[in-house]
Amino acid sequence: MSLPVMILAAGFGTRMAPLTDDRPKPLVEVAGRPLIDHALAVARGGECGPIAVNGHYRADQLARHLSGAPDVTFLHETPDILDSGGGVRNALPVLGPGPLVTLNADAVWTGPNPIRTLRAAWDPARMDGLLLLVPLERAVARQGGGDFALGADGRIAPDTAGHVYTGAQILGAGVVGRRPEGPFPMREIWRDLLATGRLFGCLHPGGWADVGHPGGIAEAEHMLETARV
């Protein structure tokens, strides 16, 4: 079964300055390819569709870049940016009610396709959310600590010494749609799922690099090159 995917690409990229002074962060290149193209390769390799991509900061540049992709719907968030949760909520007319995948545009991966890993672990009878994690020591170019502790039963809980959220997840049917329209962060959805014990995690067995800041580019490129050897 194909799952719809939302690639979150609307941020201002302030940590990536000065590279984002004249372009949106998803058009910053890693290993000769814009970040958005890395994310699209993950989505397509995970047999996802339809694909939605949002944009706000310098959205015209991103829209032009995506204009030749017939499998992508670009959603220009204007006049206001909708934040991570609100951006997904705004995309539901394209994505459907769920289950659906969300994928951040500012990461690079090696190893098994991350969406396939999520799909293999997804159990809608127990889960309303499944987040893909990596151990903190394998989080290339990560600035700061961890995000979640991963229990033996797969449930997760906030923990700054725990694993790192990679920006890839599956959200169950209706999870996003029951939120009101407008700006809100993804953590509000997670908070509700934590309260019901239906937020889970699984580990990505390959490499993952955070390319949310300029220093992450060289580290991500080294990770990719090492994986080819």
N, C-alpha and C positions, 0 to 999 in steps of 0.2 A: 504494500500500500504506500503510495506517495504521500508525504506529509508536506503541507505548506510551510514556507520558511520566511521569516522576517529578518533581514539584515539591518541592524541598527547602525546608521551612518550619519546621524544628524547633528552630532556634537560639534562644539566650537573648536576642539583640538587645542585648547590653551596650553596643555602640557607639551605639545609638539612644536610650539613656537621656537624659532622663527620660521620653520618650514611651512607652517600654516598661515603665514602672513598673506600669501597670495593664492592659496588653494585650500580646499577642504582636506581634512586628515585622510579620508579614504583614497585620495589621489596621491598621497605620499608613496614613493616606490620602495619596495624591498626586493632585492635580487632582480631588479629590472622590471618588476610588475607592480602596478598600484595595489594598495592593500585591498581595495574593493574586489579586484580580480582574484586575489587569493581567497577571499570569502566566497565569491561566486563559485570557484572551483570546488570548495568544500560542499556548498549547497548542492551543486549538480552531481558531485560524486556520492552524495548521500541520497540520491534519487528523490530529491525534493521538488515540489512544485504545487502551486505557483510560487514564484519568488517575488517578494516585495522589498524595496529598499527605500528608506526615508532619507530626507535631506533637509537642511535648513541653512547652515552657514555656507555661503558660496554655492548654493544649490544648483545654479545654472550650469556650473562646470561639471558637477556630478551627473546632472541630467543629460548633458551632451555626451559624456563618456558612456552612459548606459543606453543611449538612443538606438544603438544597433543591436541590442539584445532583445529578441522578440519574446523571450521567456521571463522578462523582468518588468514589473510595474514600479515606476518611480513615484513616490509620494512626497510632494513638496510641502513641508510644514510651514505655513505662513498664516498670519503674521508672527505667531509665537511658536517657539519650539515646545514640543509636547513631553519631553523627558522620555526615559526608556519605557516605562509602562504605558504612558499615554500614547507614545508612538505606535506601540503594538495594538492598542485599543483602536486607534485611528485606522489601522490597516485591516481590521476584521472584514470589511466588505470585499477585500481582495482575498484574504486568507481563509475566510470561513470561521466558524465558531471554535474549531479545534477538534482534536489535539493539533498543536502546531509547534514548530521549532523557532527559536530565536537565536541569532548569531551576531556577536559583536564584530564590527569590521576592522578592529585594530589588533588583530592577533594573527600569528602564523603558526602552522602546525606541521608536524611530521608524524609518521606512523599511520595506523589505521584511521580511516575517515571518522572524524569525531561524531558525526550524526549517525553513522552506522552503529557506533558503540552505544550511543544513547538509545537507538531503536531496539537494539538487542536486549537492553536492560529494562525497557519501559514496560510497566505493568499497571494498566489503568485501574485494575481492581483495588490496588493499594495506593496508587500515586495520583496526585494532581499536579505535581511538579517533579522533574528529574533534572538535576544540574550536573554538568560534567566538570570534574575537578582534577587538579594535579597536586601532588605533594609540594609543599613550599620549596623544598630543596631542588625540585625539578622545574620550577617556574622561572624560566629564562627572562632576564631583564625586569623582573618584578620589583617594584618599589613599594616597600611596606611589608606588612605581615600577611597572615592568612585570612581566610573568610569563614570557613566552616569546619567543624569536627564531623567526621564520618563514623557513624555507629556501626556495630556489627550487623545490624538488620538493614543497613542502608539509609536509615534516617539521618538527617543532618541537623546541626545546631550551630548558631554563631560562635566562632572561636577565632580570635586573631592570631593564635598560634597553630591553627589547623591548616587544612588544605586550601588551595586557591581556586576560586571560581574562574573558569576559562572563558566565559562569555557565550557558552553554548548550552542550551537547555531545551527540554520539551515541557510544554504546559498543556494540561488536559482540557477537554471540551468544556466550554463555558467559564473557565477560570478567568479569562481576561474580560469576557463580555459582561460579567456581572459588575464590573467597575464602571463608574460614570465616565463619560467622555471628558476630555480636558487633560492638562498636564498632571502627571504623577510618576514617581519613580517605581522601578521594578520591585524595590524592597518592600513596598506596601503589599504587593501580591504575595511575596515570600512570607511576610509577617502573618498574613491570614492563613497560609498553608502550614506554617510552623505551628500555629495554634491548634490546628486540627490533626497534626501528626502525619500529614500527607505530602511533606516535602522531603525528597530523597536525593541522594547523590550517587555517582559512580565515577570511577577513575579512568582517565585517558591514559592508555599504556604507552603512547608515543611522546613526542616533544611538543612543547607549547612555548611561545614567546610573546610577551606583552610588548606591542609596538605602539604604545600610547605616548611615548616620549622619544626624543631624538636618539638617545643612547641605545634604545631598543633595536634600532635598525641594524647596526653592525652585529649585535649579539644574535638577532634573528637570522641574519645572513650566514653567520658562522654555524648556527644550529642546522640550517638547511644544507650547507656544504658538507658538514660532518655526516649528516644522514645519508648523503649520496655515496660516501666512501665505503 
